[in-house]
């Protein structure tokens, strides 16, 4: 199989997504990595002349099989390395801490605060350099921003990652707000750090699925975890992949 330049990691509701409209190529396959099996991977063929894009659902296929606290991030990211991926895009559901964010808003985090405690954040491979520098690759992030239907409601949002599986307390959210976080989730650490360690550009699209604990601020409580999340996010990331490929210099 020829190298695949882009892997899209599907988050919230990806496990229920019908991929037929995005022209899947061949049967899904699993990669055997030194860190365990990857989720099933499907190749999608864009309608234009761009090369196929790999897609996987980080939470399982057909149903939610692994919640964010129990993901095998190393198998997913090493699988991307085995594919030859140069870029990883992902989407994930986030809770809104910033009062400007409504349920349904799309945000592209610029940085990450890691409040996880027990997750392995490195491959432990002697030939790989530890992650350093921006948590999200500027070029990959710019490609997502250019593909959004509307401007980011918060210009440079900070994502705080918590351990889970429990939701955060109101006091914890207040602490994260004071620390400068705009959105909260349980997914992006160590995913972002492992991609960086593997030498793969990484950026993520956040879909606001709910208000963080204590941050509804008088607004009616809302939660959106249905298929609309995946149907909204996948086309945006496919456009981002095409944008980034078009911007790359020819060999």
C-alpha positions in Angstrom: 0.0 0.0 0.0 1.3 3.4 -0.9 1.9 5.9 1.9 -1.1 7.9 3.1 -0.3 11.6 3.8 -3.3 12.3 6.2 -5.1 10.4 8.9 -8.3 11.7 10.3 -9.2 10.5 13.8 -12.9 10.6 14.4 -14.2 11.5 17.8 -17.7 12.0 19.1 -20.3 10.0 17.1 -17.7 8.8 14.6 -18.6 5.2 15.5 -22.1 5.7 14.1 -21.0 7.5 11.0 -22.1 6.2 7.6 -18.9 6.7 5.5 -20.6 5.9 2.1 -21.0 9.6 1.1 -17.2 10.0 1.4 -16.3 7.2 -1.0 -14.6 4.5 1.0 -12.0 2.5 -0.8 -11.7 -1.2 0.0 -12.5 -2.8 3.3 -11.4 -1.5 6.7 -8.2 -2.8 8.0 -6.4 -3.0 11.4 -2.7 -2.3 11.9 -0.7 -4.4 14.4 1.6 -2.0 16.2 4.1 -2.6 19.0 1.5 -1.0 21.3 -1.5 -3.0 20.3 -3.9 -3.1 17.5 -5.1 0.2 15.9 -8.8 0.8 15.5 -10.2 -0.2 12.1 -8.9 2.2 9.4 -10.9 3.1 6.2 -9.4 4.8 3.2 -11.6 7.6 1.8 -11.2 8.9 -1.7 -11.9 12.7 -2.1 -14.0 13.7 -5.1 -11.2 15.8 -6.5 -7.8 14.6 -7.5 -6.3 14.6 -4.1 -4.9 11.3 -2.7 -6.9 9.1 -0.4 -7.2 10.0 3.3 -7.2 7.4 6.1 -10.0 7.6 8.7 -10.5 5.8 12.0 -12.9 6.2 14.9 -10.9 6.4 18.2 -13.8 5.2 20.3 -14.6 2.1 18.3 -16.6 1.0 15.3 -20.4 0.7 15.2 -20.8 1.7 18.9 -19.0 3.5 21.7 -16.5 0.8 22.8 -13.8 2.9 24.5 -14.4 6.1 26.3 -11.8 8.9 26.3 -10.2 7.7 29.5 -9.4 4.3 28.1 -8.0 4.9 24.6 -4.9 3.3 23.3 -3.4 6.5 21.9 0.0 4.9 21.2 -1.5 2.3 18.9 -3.5 5.0 17.0 -0.5 7.3 16.5 2.0 4.6 15.8 -0.5 3.2 13.2 -0.4 6.7 11.6 3.4 6.4 11.5 3.1 3.0 9.9 0.8 4.4 7.2 3.4 7.1 6.4 1.1 9.9 7.5 2.6 13.4 7.6 -0.5 15.0 9.1 -3.1 13.9 11.6 -6.4 15.8 12.0 -8.9 14.9 14.7 -12.2 16.0 16.0 -13.4 15.8 19.6 -16.3 16.9 21.7 -15.5 19.6 24.3 -17.2 21.3 27.2 -17.4 25.1 27.0 -15.7 27.0 29.8 -15.6 30.4 28.0 -19.0 32.1 28.2 -18.8 33.1 24.6 -19.1 29.5 23.4 -22.5 28.0 22.7 -23.3 24.3 22.2 -22.6 23.6 18.5 -19.7 26.1 18.2 -16.6 24.9 16.5 -13.2 25.7 17.9 -9.6 25.0 17.0 -7.4 24.9 20.0 -4.0 26.7 19.9 -2.6 25.1 23.0 -3.1 22.5 25.7 -3.1 22.2 29.5 -2.6 18.6 30.6 -4.3 17.7 33.9 -4.2 14.0 33.3 -2.3 11.9 35.8 -1.8 8.3 34.8 -1.6 8.3 31.0 1.6 7.4 29.1 2.7 10.4 27.2 5.6 8.9 25.3 6.4 6.0 23.1 9.6 5.4 25.1 11.5 4.8 21.8 15.2 5.6 21.8 15.1 6.9 18.2 12.3 9.5 18.9 12.8 12.9 20.4 10.4 13.9 23.3 7.6 16.3 22.3 8.5 20.0 22.5 7.2 23.3 21.1 3.6 24.0 20.2 1.1 21.3 21.1 -0.7 21.8 17.8 1.2 22.3 14.5 0.6 25.8 13.1 0.2 24.7 9.5 -2.3 21.9 10.3 -4.2 24.3 12.6 -4.3 27.0 9.9 -5.7 24.4 7.4 -8.6 23.6 9.8 -9.3 27.3 10.4 -9.4 28.0 6.7 -12.0 25.2 6.3 -14.4 26.4 8.9 -17.8 27.7 7.7 -17.6 30.5 10.3 -14.8 32.3 12.1 -13.6 30.8 15.4 -15.8 32.4 18.2 -12.6 32.5 20.4 -9.5 33.4 18.5 -6.9 31.3 20.4 -8.7 28.8 22.5 -6.8 26.8 25.2 -7.9 23.2 25.7 -7.6 21.6 29.1 -7.4 17.8 29.2 -8.6 15.9 32.3 -8.2 12.3 33.4 -11.8 11.1 33.4 -13.8 9.0 33.2 -15.8 11.2 35.7 -16.8 14.7 34.7 -15.1 17.6 36.3 -16.4 19.3 39.5 -17.5 22.9 39.5 -14.4 23.8 41.6 -12.1 22.1 39.1 -13.7 24.0 36.2 -13.3 27.2 38.1 -9.6 26.4 38.5 -9.2 25.6 34.8 -11.0 28.9 33.9 -8.6 30.8 36.1 -5.7 29.0 34.4 -6.8 30.4 31.1 -8.6 27.4 29.6 -11.6 28.0 27.2 -12.7 24.4 26.6 -12.3 21.1 28.4 -12.1 17.5 27.3 -10.6 14.1 28.0 -9.0 13.2 24.7 -6.1 15.3 23.4 -3.5 14.2 25.9 -1.4 12.3 25.1 -2.7 12.2 21.5 -1.1 15.6 20.6 2.2 14.8 22.3 2.5 11.4 20.8 1.9 12.8 17.3 4.6 15.4 17.9 7.0 12.8 19.2 6.4 10.7 16.0 7.2 13.7 13.8 3.6 14.0 12.5 1.8 17.4 12.2 -1.3 17.4 14.4 -4.2 19.7 14.9 -7.7 19.1 16.3 -11.2 20.5 15.8 -13.4 20.9 18.8 -17.2 20.7 18.7 -18.8 22.2 21.8 -21.2 19.4 23.0 -22.1 20.8 26.4 -21.4 23.5 28.9 -18.7 22.6 31.5 -19.9 22.0 35.0 -21.1 25.3 36.5 -20.6 27.2 33.2 -24.1 27.2 31.8 -24.4 30.7 33.3 -28.2 30.9 33.1 -28.4 29.3 29.7 -30.7 26.2 29.3 -28.6 23.1 29.7 -27.8 21.4 26.4 -25.9 18.3 25.3 -25.2 17.4 21.7 -23.5 14.0 21.2 -25.5 12.8 18.2 -24.5 12.1 14.6 -24.6 15.8 13.8 -21.2 16.1 15.4 -19.5 13.6 13.1 -21.4 14.8 10.0 -20.3 18.4 10.7 -16.7 17.7 11.6 -15.6 15.1 8.9 -16.2 17.3 5.9 -14.3 20.2 7.5 -11.3 18.0 8.2 -11.4 16.5 4.6 -11.3 20.1 3.3 -8.4 20.8 5.7 -6.6 17.8 4.3 -7.1 19.0 0.8 -6.0 22.5 1.7 -2.8 21.3 3.3 -1.9 19.0 0.4 -2.5 21.8 -2.1 -0.2 24.1 -0.1 2.7 21.6 0.1 5.4 22.2 -2.5 5.7 19.7 -5.3 8.6 17.1 -4.9 
